[in-house]
């Protein structure tokens, strides 16, 4: 066991900012730590390990709620690995869904950019696409603005909205 360290030293050792450490404490991800008589926080190896765990979880895109669940599982020697796997699988499924959405957005933008001449003329297929009157997303897909509006724009619905 090493000597307890200050928040600045803990931040540097764990690769996070002091502000984030205080944030994690407010969220309850880290337990209250010991303090000096002057009120300075002191962090032990256990808190540093938790900070590194949180940082790695954040780098993988887990939400704070998911990290709280992972921390509970990590600190529970009676845990079942199936619980950990289920949480990680749920996150993996979410990432896969987001990747498909981003790929669809990319294809839509590629199509719009390809249709735009990028010259001095005022007509712009990109703007037409954004307002639903121009090039549509590839077959079977909706654009991000269309999904956000909760509808699929077709030639007939686009004409009806003009």
N, C-alpha and C positions, 0 to 999 in steps of 0.2 A: 504494500500500500504506500502510495506516495503522499506527500504532504498536500493538504487541501490548497486549492489555488483560487485566485480571484476570477471574476466574471470575464475580464479582458483576456486573461491567460486561458480560461476555459474556452472562450470563443475562438481564440487562435488555435488551440489544440484540437478542437472539434471541427473547425472549418466552417463556423457559422458566426454571425454577428452577435454582439452583446444584446442588441435590440431584439433579435430573434430568440435568444435565450429567455429574456424577460417575457416575451410573447408566449413561448412554450410553457413557462411557469404559470402565466395567467390562464391559459387554456387547460391547465391541469395535466399536461403531458409530462412535466417534471414535478416531482414533489418539492415542497418548500425545502430550501437548503439551509444549512447552518450559517450563522452570521457572526461577524466579529462584534466586539463591544461598540465599535463605531458604525455598525450596520452594514458593513460590506459582506456580500455573499461569498461563501466558500464552497467550492465544488470538489468532490472526491472522484476517484476513478469510476465509481458507479454512475455518477451523473454524466461524466465524460462519455462513458459507453452508451448511455441513453441518448445523449446529444448526437453521437455518431450514428446511432440507429435511426434517429429521427431524420438527420440529414440525408442518409442513404435512402430512406423511405420517400422523402420529398423529391429526391432526384429521380426516383422511379415513378413519380406522379401520384402517389397515394394522397388522398385527402386527409385533412387533419383528423376527421372522424375515423377513417380507416387506420391511420397511424395510432390513434388511441387504442383501437382494438388490437392492433399488432403488438403494441407495447404491453397490453394486458396479457396477451398470449406469451410474449417473450419472457415476461417475469414470472409466469406461472409454470412451475416444473411439472404440474399435473396435466398440462394441456395435451390435447390430442392434435397431432399434426394435420388431421383432416380439416380442423377448423382453420388452421393457417392456410392450407391449400385452398380451401373454399374462398377465403377472403382474397387471396392472390389471384385465383381463377376469375373471380368477379371483376377484379381490376383489369386483368388481361382481356377479358371479354369487352369491357368498356373501352380500352385502348384500341382494340381491333375495330370496334364500331366507329370510333372517332377517326381512325386512319382511313376507313372506307369513305366517311363523309368528306375528309380532306382531299382524298383522291378524286372524288366527284367534283368538288369545288375547283380543283386544279384543272380537270378536263374541261369544265365549263369555261373557266378563264382562258385556257388555251384556245378554245374554239372562238371565243369573243375576240381575243387579240388577233387571231388569224384572219378574222373577217374585217378588222379595222385597218384602213389604209394608212392611218397615222400621218395624214397630209394636212393641208391648210383648209380643207373643206370642213364645214360644221357638222356634217352627219357623222355620227359615231355609233357603230354597232355595239360597242361596250355599254354606252349609256342606254341604248335601246334594250339591250339585254337586261340591264338592271331595272328598267321600268316595266319589263315584261312585254314590250312590243317588238323586240328584235330577236336575234338568234336564241334559240332555246338550248337547254341542256341536252346532252346526247340522249338518245332514245331510252325511255324507261327511267330517267333520272329527273329530279327537280333541282333547281338551283338553290343555293343557300338562301337568297331572299324569298324564294317561293316557299321553301320549307318553313322559314321564319313566319311567313304569313299564313302558314297552315293550309296552303292550297297549291294545286298544280296549274300553271298557266298553260293553256293551249291556245291555238289560233282563235278559237271562238271566244274563250274567256278574255283573251287580250283585247279583242275587238270590242267586247262588251264593256270593258273598263275604260276605253278611250273617250 
